[in-house]
Amino acid sequence: MKYDLRIFIILKRLWPLNKVHSTAPDKSTCEMEPILLVHGGAGNIPNERVPGKLTGCKKSVQIGYKILKNGGSALDAVEAAVRYMEDDENFNAGYGSVLNLDGEVEMDASIMIGSNLNAGAVTVVRDIKNPISLARLVMEKTPHVLLAGAGANKFASENGISTVEPGSLVTKAAQQALENFKRKGGSLTEIGHKNPGDVGTVGAVALDVNGNLAAATSTGGINGKMVGRSSDTCMIGSGTYADDEVAAISTTGHGETIAKFCLANSIIREMMHGQSAQDATEDVLKKMTARLNNTAGAITLDNKGEVGIFFTSEKMSWAYRKEDLLHFGIFPNQHETEDAIEDN
């Protein structure tokens, strides 16, 4: 009996060490300070495109943050921020997407809510101006998580999302990038100088005043991809993830590599065991690149409003706003700030 009591006491003391680390704040106690964090894609971005990337990221942050500051939801904020970047030809999403081998735009997008883990995604959609809004409709109006190709386009038309004229999402820059790709015979499996053209995505993560998290990601994929190729962006747990108990994440970079490593979920797992948003994002990306020999980036926002930003690629544009300060960067170790100016 005496030994049984000692064993019980020892096990009771050890029990907390076996629990998964939880950092979920009590939402009923106070209003959270809202924050919105975006990225404009990771890759070997030409220097002449840097200003456009940074400007676009900062503008998208302002659009999404205004929603949060007015009491709007994290879901509405990330959708609005990503929609802006989908409409900006500086980014590889929506208008500005890179092309497949046949010279066509095929896009992927996903969105997720952290409160109930609801998610929606689309892949290989054509002639849709804002795929992120279609992904949200999949989440809200179907029992499914992912719709693909013609089925996704059919669902869009049935739910009031009009298609644009075929070819109207193709930009001159995307056409030139595809021509360069074919002329130089670049590898379909690599990001970099062998595969000219933007290879990133766009994404946003947000925390609203009610303590709810959301994440959204959208992409045109990889320059010169095979027709029908799906990316990590449409895969919940790879390109996008949100859980109010931990964090919201959007990833960018070489899609096949991100999918193999389940990048977003891998970051979440590290945070559940006590790592900060920054440390988990950095450590997981370094491990992924070391093991699979390809690059990527990610933005992470935890449920207390702490951010994680890291990339193993040459560049990744990003920006976030917290209170009246706008933070941004694109080069490794670059972190600049400026006063946020409200748009009228």
Number of C-alpha atoms within 10 A of each C-alpha: 5 6 8 8 10 11 11 11 11 10 11 11 10 11 9 10 9 7 10 12 16 12 16 15 15 8 12 8 7 11 11 17 16 28 27 32 34 33 36 31 33 30 27 19 24 12 9 8 12 18 13 16 24 21 15 23 32 26 16 28 30 22 20 32 29 16 21 25 16 11 13 17 22 30 26 16 31 33 26 22 30 35 25 20 30 27 17 20 21 23 29 30 38 33 24 24 33 34 29 21 15 11 18 20 30 28 33 31 36 35 38 30 23 24 14 11 13 17 26 29 32 32 31 24 25 23 22 26 22 24 32 31 24 27 30 26 20 24 22 14 11 13 9 13 21 20 23 18 17 13 13 23 24 14 18 21 12 10 12 9 18 14 14 12 11 12 12 12 24 20 17 10 16 27 17 15 20 24 17 17 21 15 9 13 12 18 15 14 15 17 26 20 14 15 24 24 29 30 28 34 34 32 38 38 37 36 33 28 20 18 25 25 35 35 36 39 35 42 33 34 30 30 28 27 21 13 15 14 14 24 25 30 34 30 26 23 23 27 32 34 32 35 23 22 19 22 32 32 36 34 35 33 29 26 29 17 23 28 19 12 20 19 30 30 18 18 29 26 17 18 23 19 13 14 16 19 26 19 17 24 29 20 14 21 25 18 12 21 18 12 11 13 11 21 25 28 29 30 28 31 29 27 25 19 21 14 23 19 23 26 28 21 23 17 22 30 29 31 29 26 23 15 12 11 12 19 19 22 23 24 16 14 10 8 12 11 13 11 11 15 10 9 8 3
